[in-house]
Each structure stands twice: as C-alpha cells, then as structure tokens.
Amino acid sequence: MNLKDCYCCSGKTFDVCCKPFIEGAHQATTAEQLMRSRYTAYAVAAVDYIIRTTHPSTRNQYDAASIRAWAESSQWQKLEVLNTKKGTADDITGKVEFKAYFKDSQNNNCVHHELSDFLKDGGNWFFVKGIVF
C-alpha cells in the first residue's frame, strides 16, 4: 500500500497521511486531522481506532460490532471536508463538517453528511458527537 493515495483525499499517500495515526505512531494535532483519520479508519475497518478516538464520555454510545458491519459492508469512495471551526493545535474544541461518499451493501450511492464535535483532552483530540444531516 506504499504508493496508494490516502482514503481521506488529502493528496498524500496512506503511509504518510492516516496510517501513522491509525497505528498509533502519531497523534492528530487538529480536529480535522483526527476526522480524516477516522474516515480512513472506516475505509480500512480499523474499528479499534474509531473506538479509541471517541471521547470516553460518549464512547459507550458506540458499538464496535455495528461500526465494523457498516465499515466492511460499505465501499468508501471520497471524503469532502466542507467547513472547520476552531480545532487547531492551539484549541481545545473544534467542529468539522464533512460529506463521506460511499456505496452501501446493495451498491447504492450514499452520502453521509455530518457536523462533528471534537474535544482535546489530555493533549489528544477526540470525536465527541455528530449531527447527521
């Protein structure tokens, strides 16, 4: 996978973009970086990363088996970041609005449009919750 474009559509390769976050070699420094790596984690069904990067205060609302089922039954096609508010390395909160394009298990084209809330806790960014449009 060395020369494969990253699933998050950053223009970088997977090996230098999201893979180091998913494997735990690096921590996201911005909310957008975390959101992109979480999208990529869905694309590669890295469920442990998705759970680990969900804030402990809301983590119990997410089920690993359901996440895995959705991740594995979908063909992740493209990520489009629409807007970010705060979420820089100097912030403790941030919002990222995005559209994730995928094909579902019946091969239907789908779009997941979400506004996600992120929180930096203990120096690490976490997904807290999202509003789906």
FENBELZI-V736464 format. One record per helix or strand of 3 or more residues. SS is the DSSP state (H for helix, E for strand). FROM is the first residue (numbers start at 1). TO is the last residue. If there is no record, write none. Layout:
ss:SS from:FROM to:TO
ss:SS from:FROM to:TO
This chain:
ss:H from:19 to:22
ss:H from:31 to:43
ss:H from:47 to:52
ss:H from:59 to:61
ss:H from:64 to:73
ss:E from:75 to:86
ss:E from:93 to:103
ss:E from:109 to:121
ss:E from:124 to:132
